[in-house]
Amino acid sequence: MYYEAKDALESNLLQQAFGKEVILSEDGEDGSAYKVLQEFRLGEQIYAVLHSPKLSKNEEYVIFRVVRNALSVVTLETIDDDEEWEAVAEVYDELTFEI
């Protein structure tokens, strides 16, 4: 999987569903607010880049797939494939640091 910044198309599916912040929780714990930094489409998949002050110092942001199910409910999916995550992160970095 290889993409460049020029391949990214703007998206706002997640922001239309939840606004500029989403609340994420794990294993029944209280949720944490994450700001939507950017949302874009690569090929057929939409990705969201999120940030929270609660992230560790080693993490600047987290990336999720944005998915809409058959009932049009928008959810986030974790990216388990390291190659996919790296490809999306590189595109985000290119988009963020373009001159």
C-alpha positions as CSV (number, residue, x, y, z in Angstrom):
1,M,0.0,0.0,0.0
2,Y,1.5,3.3,-1.1
3,Y,-0.1,6.7,-1.1
4,E,1.0,10.3,-1.4
5,A,-0.6,13.5,-0.2
6,K,-1.9,14.2,-3.7
7,D,-4.0,10.9,-3.3
8,A,-5.9,12.2,-0.2
9,L,-9.4,13.6,-0.8
10,E,-11.0,15.7,1.9
11,S,-13.7,14.0,4.0
12,N,-16.0,15.1,6.8
13,L,-18.0,11.9,7.5
14,L,-16.8,11.6,11.1
15,Q,-17.3,15.3,11.8
16,Q,-20.8,15.3,10.4
17,A,-21.7,12.5,12.7
18,F,-19.9,13.7,15.9
19,G,-18.6,17.2,15.5
20,K,-15.0,18.3,15.9
21,E,-14.5,16.1,19.0
22,V,-15.2,12.4,19.6
23,I,-15.3,10.6,22.9
24,L,-13.4,7.3,22.9
25,S,-13.5,4.7,25.6
26,E,-11.9,1.3,26.2
27,D,-13.1,-1.6,28.2
28,G,-15.9,0.2,29.9
29,E,-13.7,3.0,31.2
30,D,-14.8,6.6,31.1
31,G,-14.2,8.1,27.7
32,S,-11.6,10.6,26.7
33,A,-12.2,13.5,24.3
34,Y,-10.2,13.5,21.1
35,K,-10.0,16.4,18.7
36,V,-10.4,15.6,15.0
37,L,-7.2,16.9,13.4
38,Q,-7.9,15.7,9.9
39,E,-10.1,13.4,8.0
40,F,-9.4,12.2,4.5
41,R,-10.1,9.4,2.0
42,L,-7.4,7.2,0.4
43,G,-8.8,5.0,-2.2
44,E,-12.1,3.6,-0.9
45,Q,-11.2,4.1,2.8
46,I,-11.7,7.1,5.0
47,Y,-9.2,7.8,7.8
48,A,-9.4,10.1,10.8
49,V,-6.4,11.6,12.6
50,L,-7.2,12.4,16.3
51,H,-5.4,14.0,19.2
52,S,-5.9,14.1,22.9
53,P,-3.9,15.6,25.7
54,K,-4.1,12.2,27.4
55,L,-1.9,10.6,24.8
56,S,1.6,9.6,25.9
57,K,4.4,11.9,25.1
58,N,5.6,9.4,22.4
59,E,2.2,9.7,20.6
60,E,1.4,12.9,18.7
61,Y,-1.9,11.5,17.3
62,V,-3.8,8.3,16.7
63,I,-5.3,7.2,13.4
64,F,-8.5,5.2,12.8
65,R,-10.5,4.0,9.9
66,V,-13.9,5.7,9.6
67,V,-16.6,3.2,8.7
68,R,-20.3,3.6,8.0
69,N,-22.3,0.4,8.4
70,A,-25.4,-0.8,6.5
71,L,-27.6,1.3,8.9
72,S,-25.4,4.4,8.1
73,V,-24.0,4.4,11.7
74,V,-20.5,5.9,11.6
75,T,-17.9,4.2,13.8
76,L,-14.1,4.1,14.2
77,E,-12.0,1.0,13.6
78,T,-8.5,0.4,14.9
79,I,-5.8,-0.1,12.2
80,D,-4.0,-3.3,13.1
81,D,-1.9,-3.5,10.0
82,D,1.4,-1.7,10.6
83,E,2.0,-1.1,6.8
84,E,-1.5,0.5,6.4
85,W,-1.0,2.7,9.6
86,E,2.5,3.8,8.4
87,A,1.1,4.6,4.9
88,V,-1.7,6.8,6.3
89,A,0.6,8.5,8.8
90,E,3.0,9.4,6.0
91,V,0.2,11.0,4.0
92,Y,-1.0,12.9,7.1
93,D,2.6,14.1,7.7
94,E,2.9,15.2,4.1
95,L,-0.5,17.0,4.3
96,T,0.4,18.7,7.6
97,F,3.9,19.8,6.6
98,E,3.4,20.8,3.0
99,I,5.0,24.0,2.0
